[in-house]
Amino acid sequence: MSTDWIELTRRAAFASHRLIGWIYWDPVAIEHYAALGVPDGMGYYIATRGASLAPAGPGAVTAAFGSIHPGFVKASLDMCTAVTTFEAAAEARNAGVVAGIHEYAPEIADGLAALAEPMWATADSLDPAGRVLFASLRDQPRPDDALLSAWLAVNCVREWRGDTHWAMHIAADVDGTMAGILDGAWRNYDDDWLPRSRGADDAAMEAAMKRLQDRGFAAGGEVTDAGIAWRVNHENELDRLCSGGWQHLGEANTLAFLDLVEPVGDRFMERIDETAGPKWMPAGRDWQTRK
């Protein structure tokens, strides 16, 4: 039987979100960041996730993130540069990665470390055109610590998907707030939590909803079945576009990655639940989506 690479890609993307996402709400990593002189570690998520691109300025990071309010981005980067460097910020995060994996899922450490070389080979195989955050990450020095190196390689592949995700939205003339409304409806989030958590105010929500209604993706302030269908098709196409990377990694290594991460994925999401609440990192949530 031939390999279903679309399904493997879907699973691998979900596992990657879980393996990577928890660190952006991890109190140990935030403490490392605060120790650099940033009050209470404010802006840690943006400054550390965007550290490789941040020297290009807040506009570049805002463009790469797609849906986070420019004011949030600028304030986060300004707080970092006032006391430290983006390189040091990334190192603070990375120290939390290694400590956290050993504490929360120690049984995957050796197996994940063994995947560092093939995972970087996969990242190196991907086309960087139009994928600026991915390209900036791929150009960073690769550490000697194999566990951290593997995590960074997975993050790099994950951000290739993220860059592709936003390129598809741009091509479809769907802006960040519109995307948040559609994604929140598809994932059954309530009260417009998802776009508002990225900084969308009443005016942005009203403008985005009007544009969605003009396209038949919303009616009466609610996302329609047509809007959900568009979001589902978007995700399916994203899986198709991203399948080439996992095919490069190969079936045996992809299954090994899944065998490692899938059984412990809930643990990483529980870390987010305990430190930030049960709604953050929606791409790693195993909620029933609308069809």
C-alpha positions as CSV (number, residue, x, y, z in Angstrom):
1,M,0.0,0.0,0.0
2,S,1.3,3.5,-0.9
3,T,2.1,5.9,1.9
4,D,-0.6,8.5,2.6
5,W,1.7,11.5,2.8
6,I,-1.1,14.0,3.3
7,E,-2.3,12.2,6.4
8,L,1.3,11.8,7.7
9,T,1.9,15.5,7.0
10,R,-1.2,16.4,9.0
11,R,-0.1,14.3,11.9
12,A,3.5,15.6,11.8
13,A,2.3,19.2,11.6
14,F,0.1,18.7,14.7
15,A,2.9,17.0,16.6
16,S,5.3,19.7,15.6
17,H,3.0,22.4,16.9
18,R,2.8,20.6,20.3
19,L,6.6,19.9,20.5
20,I,7.4,23.6,19.7
21,G,4.5,25.7,21.0
22,W,4.7,25.0,24.8
23,I,8.1,26.8,25.1
24,Y,6.5,30.2,24.4
25,W,4.5,30.0,27.6
26,D,7.1,28.1,29.7
27,P,7.8,29.9,33.0
28,V,11.4,28.6,33.2
29,A,12.2,30.0,29.8
30,I,10.5,33.3,30.7
31,E,12.5,33.5,33.8
32,H,15.7,33.1,31.8
33,Y,14.5,35.9,29.6
34,A,13.5,38.1,32.5
35,A,17.0,37.5,34.0
36,L,18.4,39.4,31.0
37,G,16.8,42.5,32.4
38,V,13.4,42.5,30.7
39,P,10.8,43.4,33.4
40,D,8.7,40.3,34.1
41,G,9.9,38.8,30.8
42,M,7.3,40.9,29.0
43,G,7.2,40.3,25.3
44,Y,9.0,37.0,25.5
45,Y,6.9,35.2,22.9
46,I,7.4,37.7,20.2
47,A,11.1,38.6,20.9
48,T,12.2,34.9,21.1
49,R,10.1,33.5,18.3
50,G,11.0,36.3,16.0
51,A,14.6,36.7,17.3
52,S,16.2,35.6,14.0
53,L,14.3,38.2,12.0
54,A,14.0,40.9,14.6
55,P,17.2,42.8,13.5
56,A,15.3,43.7,10.4
57,G,12.9,45.6,12.5
58,P,9.3,45.3,13.9
59,G,7.8,45.7,10.5
60,A,9.5,42.6,9.2
61,V,8.4,40.6,12.3
62,T,4.9,41.9,12.0
63,A,4.8,40.8,8.4
64,A,6.0,37.4,9.2
65,F,3.7,36.7,12.1
66,G,0.7,37.7,10.0
67,S,-2.0,38.4,12.6
68,I,-0.3,39.9,15.7
69,H,-0.9,43.6,16.2
70,P,2.0,45.8,15.1
71,G,1.9,47.6,18.4
72,F,2.4,44.3,20.3
73,V,5.4,43.4,18.1
74,K,7.1,46.8,18.4
75,A,6.7,47.0,22.2
76,S,8.0,43.5,22.6
77,L,11.1,44.1,20.5
78,D,11.7,47.5,22.0
79,M,11.7,46.0,25.5
80,C,14.3,43.4,24.4
81,T,16.7,45.8,22.7
82,A,16.5,48.2,25.7
83,V,18.4,45.7,27.8
84,T,19.8,42.8,25.8
85,T,20.2,41.3,22.3
86,F,17.9,39.1,20.2
87,E,20.7,36.5,20.2
88,A,20.6,36.4,24.0
89,A,16.8,36.2,23.9
90,A,16.9,33.1,21.7
91,E,19.5,31.5,24.0
92,A,17.2,32.1,27.0
93,R,14.4,30.3,25.2
94,N,16.7,27.5,24.1
95,A,17.9,26.9,27.6
96,G,14.3,26.4,28.5
97,V,13.8,23.9,25.6
98,V,16.5,21.5,26.8
99,A,15.5,21.7,30.5
100,G,11.8,21.3,29.7
101,I,12.1,18.3,27.4
102,H,14.2,16.5,30.0
103,E,11.7,17.4,32.7
104,Y,8.4,16.9,30.9
105,A,9.1,14.2,28.4
106,P,12.6,12.7,29.1
107,E,11.8,9.5,27.3
108,I,11.9,11.3,23.9
109,A,15.2,13.2,24.4
110,D,17.6,10.6,22.9
111,G,15.3,9.7,20.0
112,L,14.6,13.3,19.1
113,A,18.3,14.1,19.3
114,A,19.0,11.2,16.8
115,L,16.7,13.0,14.3
116,A,18.7,16.2,14.3
117,E,20.7,15.5,11.1
118,P,17.9,14.2,8.9
119,M,15.6,17.0,10.2
120,W,18.1,19.7,9.2
121,A,18.5,18.0,5.8
122,T,14.8,18.3,5.4
123,A,14.9,22.0,6.3
124,D,17.7,22.5,3.9
125,S,15.7,20.9,1.1
126,L,12.8,23.4,1.4
127,D,12.4,26.3,-0.9
128,P,12.9,29.6,1.0
129,A,11.3,31.8,-1.6
130,G,8.8,34.1,0.1
131,R,9.4,32.4,3.5
132,V,11.4,34.9,5.3
133,L,11.0,33.8,8.9
134,F,11.9,30.2,7.9
135,A,15.0,31.5,5.9
136,S,16.2,33.5,8.9
137,L,15.9,30.5,11.1
138,R,17.7,28.2,8.7
139,D,20.6,30.6,8.5
140,Q,21.2,30.6,12.3
141,P,24.2,28.7,13.7
142,R,23.3,25.1,14.5
143,P,24.2,24.0,18.1
144,D,26.4,21.1,19.1
145,D,23.7,19.9,21.5
146,A,21.8,17.3,19.3
147,L,18.6,17.6,21.3
148,L,18.4,21.4,20.9
149,S,19.5,21.1,17.3
150,A,16.7,18.7,16.5
151,W,14.1,20.9,18.2
152,L,15.4,23.9,16.3
153,A,15.2,21.9,13.0
154,V,11.6,20.9,13.7
155,N,10.9,24.6,14.5
156,C,12.4,25.6,11.2
157,V,10.3,23.1,9.3
158,R,7.2,24.3,11.2
159,E,7.9,27.9,10.4
160,W,8.1,27.0,6.7
161,R,4.6,25.8,7.1
162,G,3.6,29.0,8.9
163,D,5.2,31.2,6.2
164,T,3.3,29.2,3.6
165,H,0.1,29.5,5.5
166,W,0.3,33.3,5.4
167,A,1.4,33.4,1.8
168,M,-1.8,31.5,1.0
169,H,-3.9,34.0,2.9
170,I,-2.2,36.9,1.1
171,A,-2.9,35.3,-2.2
172,A,-6.5,34.9,-1.3
173,D,-6.8,38.5,0.0
174,V,-7.6,37.3,3.5
175,D,-6.0,39.6,6.1
176,G,-4.8,38.6,9.6
177,T,-8.1,39.5,11.4
178,M,-10.2,37.8,8.7
179,A,-8.0,34.8,9.1
180,G,-8.4,34.8,12.9
181,I,-12.2,35.0,12.6
182,L,-12.3,32.1,10.1
183,D,-9.8,30.0,12.2
184,G,-11.6,30.7,15.4
185,A,-15.0,29.6,13.9
186,W,-13.5,26.5,12.4
187,R,-11.9,25.5,15.7
188,N,-15.0,26.3,17.6
189,Y,-13.5,29.1,19.7
190,D,-16.1,31.4,21.2
191,D,-16.4,35.2,21.6
192,D,-13.9,36.1,18.8
193,W,-11.2,35.1,21.3
194,L,-8.7,34.1,18.7
195,P,-8.5,37.3,16.6
196,R,-8.8,39.5,19.7
197,S,-6.0,37.6,21.4
198,R,-3.8,38.9,18.6
199,G,-4.8,42.5,19.2
200,A,-7.8,43.0,16.9
201,D,-10.0,45.8,18.3
202,D,-13.7,46.5,17.6
203,A,-12.8,48.5,14.4
204,A,-10.6,45.8,13.0
205,M,-13.2,43.1,13.8
206,E,-16.0,45.1,12.2
207,A,-14.0,45.8,9.0
208,A,-12.9,42.1,8.8
209,M,-16.4,40.8,9.3
210,K,-17.7,43.1,6.6
211,R,-15.1,41.8,4.1
212,L,-16.0,38.2,5.0
213,Q,-19.7,39.0,4.5
214,D,-19.0,40.6,1.1
215,R,-17.5,37.3,0.1
216,G,-20.2,35.1,1.5
217,F,-17.9,33.8,4.3
218,A,-20.0,35.4,7.0
219,A,-23.6,36.5,7.6
220,G,-25.2,38.2,10.6
221,G,-21.9,38.4,12.3
222,E,-21.3,34.7,12.1
223,V,-19.0,32.6,9.8
224,T,-21.1,30.7,7.3
225,D,-20.6,27.1,6.1
226,A,-19.0,28.6,3.0
227,G,-16.4,30.3,5.3
228,I,-15.7,27.1,7.1
229,A,-15.4,25.2,3.8
230,W,-12.8,27.8,2.6
231,R,-10.8,27.3,5.9
232,V,-11.0,23.5,5.6
233,N,-9.8,23.7,1.9
234,H,-7.0,26.0,3.0
235,E,-5.8,23.5,5.6
236,N,-6.0,20.6,3.1
237,E,-4.0,22.5,0.6
238,L,-1.5,23.5,3.2
239,D,-1.0,19.8,4.1
240,R,-0.4,19.1,0.4
241,L,2.1,21.8,0.0
242,C,4.0,20.8,3.1
243,S,4.0,17.1,2.3
244,G,7.2,17.4,0.3
245,G,9.3,18.2,3.3
246,W,8.1,15.1,5.2
247,Q,8.6,13.0,2.1
248,H,12.2,14.2,2.1
249,L,12.6,13.2,5.7
250,G,11.3,9.8,4.7
251,E,8.6,7.5,5.9
252,A,10.8,5.7,8.5
253,N,12.0,9.0,10.1
254,T,8.6,10.6,9.9
255,L,7.0,7.7,11.7
256,A,9.9,7.7,14.2
257,F,9.2,11.4,14.9
258,L,5.5,10.7,15.4
259,D,6.1,7.7,17.6
260,L,8.2,10.0,19.8
261,V,6.0,13.1,20.0
262,E,2.4,11.9,19.6
263,P,2.3,10.0,23.0
264,V,3.7,13.0,24.9
265,G,1.9,15.8,23.0
266,D,-0.7,16.2,25.7
267,R,1.9,16.8,28.3
268,F,3.3,19.8,26.4
269,M,-0.2,21.2,25.9
270,E,-0.9,20.8,29.6
271,R,2.1,23.0,30.3
272,I,0.4,25.8,28.3
273,D,-2.9,25.1,30.1
274,E,-1.2,25.4,33.5
275,T,0.8,28.5,32.7
276,A,-1.4,30.5,30.3
277,G,-4.8,28.9,30.0
278,P,-6.6,26.4,27.8
279,K,-7.0,28.4,24.6
280,W,-3.5,29.4,23.7
281,M,-1.7,27.6,20.8
282,P,-4.9,26.7,18.9
283,A,-3.0,24.7,16.3
284,G,-2.0,22.2,19.0
285,R,-5.5,21.8,20.3
286,D,-7.3,18.5,19.7
287,W,-10.8,20.2,19.5
288,Q,-13.6,19.1,17.3
289,T,-13.6,21.4,14.3
290,R,-16.6,22.4,12.2
291,K,-17.0,20.6,8.9
